[in-house]
Amino acid sequence: MEEIIPVTADNLEQCITLYSRVFNSEPWNENWTHEAARSRLSDLLHTPKSLIFALFSHQWLVGFIGGNCKETDKGTTFYLAELCIDNQAQGKGYGSRLLSHLENELKKQNVQSIYLLTMDDSQAKAFYNKNSYVINDKRIVMRKHL
């Protein structure tokens, strides 16, 4: 049995554990400590206008999706900050189900668009392309190392 529920302080710890495990493995190979993941996801949970949903299958946390709404001159947009699917569950449609659930919830709130950042030439980019997301030709990502 599958269910998608809001992430709250009560189930956040499961998301933290999953997040550090997934993003510390292939293809990301990042270096998340449990405390750093806790800080990131707690901050997201407490960001104004945030929405985070978790997908459980037979009481097992399969993944979660979340971000927050922002106002623009063209209406409300949603910044998709995190989509995390357990390594053993990837490629089985769970990410698409979470994405679809989020999109439906955002439509109910009259959100006009979603934007996100992901790695170029990655499985994530292919996943978003498959789900009708396109590269925004008018925006680029810039950074400065401090």
JODAQUI-V717457 format. One record per pair of residues at least 12 apart in sequence whose C-alpha atoms are under 10 Angstrom apart, sorted by the first residue. I is the first residue (numbers start at 1). GAP is how many residues later the second one is. Records with the same first field share a line. If there is no record, write none. Layout:
I: GAP / GAP
//
This chain:
1: 55 / 56 / 57 / 58 / 59
2: 53 / 54 / 55 / 56 / 57 / 58 / 59 / 60 / 92
3: 50 / 51 / 52 / 53 / 54 / 55 / 56 / 58
4: 49 / 50 / 51 / 52 / 53 / 57 / 58 / 59 / 60 / 93 / 94 / 97 / 98
5: 47 / 48 / 49 / 50 / 51 / 59
6: 45 / 46 / 47 / 48 / 49 / 58 / 59 / 60
7: 38 / 44 / 45 / 46 / 47 / 48 / 57 / 58 / 59
8: 34 / 37 / 38 / 44 / 45 / 46
9: 33 / 36 / 37
11: 43 / 50
12: 26 / 29 / 30 / 33 / 40 / 42
13: 21 / 24 / 25 / 28 / 29
14: 40 / 46 / 47 / 49
15: 22 / 23 / 26 / 39 / 46 / 47 / 48 / 49 / 50 / 69 / 70
16: 16 / 17 / 18 / 19 / 20 / 21 / 22 / 23 / 24 / 25 / 26
17: 16 / 17 / 18 / 20 / 21
18: 16 / 19 / 43 / 44 / 45 / 46 / 66 / 67 / 68 / 69
19: 13 / 14 / 15 / 18 / 19 / 21 / 22 / 44 / 45 / 63 / 64 / 65 / 66 / 67
20: 12 / 13 / 14 / 15 / 16 / 17 / 18 / 64
21: 12 / 13 / 16 / 63 / 65 / 66
22: 41 / 62 / 63 / 64 / 65 / 66
23: 14 / 61 / 62 / 63 / 64
25: 62
26: 61
27: 95 / 96 / 97
28: 91 / 94
41: 25 / 26 / 40 / 41
44: 22 / 23 / 24 / 37 / 38
45: 21 / 22 / 23
46: 22
47: 20 / 21 / 22
48: 19 / 20 / 21 / 22
49: 18 / 19 / 20 / 21 / 29
50: 16 / 17 / 18 / 19 / 20 / 28 / 29 / 30 / 31
51: 14 / 15 / 16 / 17 / 18 / 27 / 28 / 29 / 51 / 54 / 55
52: 12 / 13 / 14 / 15 / 16 / 28 / 29 / 30 / 31 / 50
53: 12 / 13 / 14 / 30 / 45 / 46 / 48 / 49
54: 12 / 29 / 30 / 31 / 44
55: 30 / 39 / 40 / 42 / 43 / 46
56: 38
57: 37
60: 26
61: 24 / 25
62: 22 / 23 / 24 / 25 / 26 / 27 / 28 / 32 / 33
63: 20 / 21 / 22 / 23 / 24 / 26 / 27 / 31 / 32 / 35
64: 18 / 19 / 20 / 21 / 22 / 30 / 31 / 34 / 35
65: 15 / 16 / 17 / 18 / 19 / 20 / 30 / 33 / 34 / 36 / 37
66: 12 / 13 / 14 / 15 / 16 / 17 / 18 / 32 / 33 / 36
67: 12 / 13 / 14 / 15 / 16 / 35 / 47 / 48 / 49
68: 12 / 13 / 46
69: 37 / 40 / 42 / 44 / 45
70: 41 / 44
71: 40
72: 40
74: 38 / 39
75: 35 / 36 / 37 / 38
76: 30 / 33 / 34 / 35 / 36 / 37 / 38
77: 29 / 33 / 34 / 35 / 36 / 37 / 38
78: 25 / 28 / 33 / 34 / 35 / 36 / 37 / 38
79: 34 / 35 / 36 / 37 / 38
80: 19 / 22 / 34 / 35 / 36 / 37
81: 34 / 35 / 36 / 37
82: 34 / 35 / 36
83: 12 / 15 / 16 / 41
84: 14
85: 13
91: 32 / 36
95: 32 / 33 / 36
96: 31 / 32 / 34 / 35
99: 29 / 32
100: 31
114: 19
115: 18 / 19 / 20 / 21
116: 12 / 17 / 19
117: 18 / 24
//
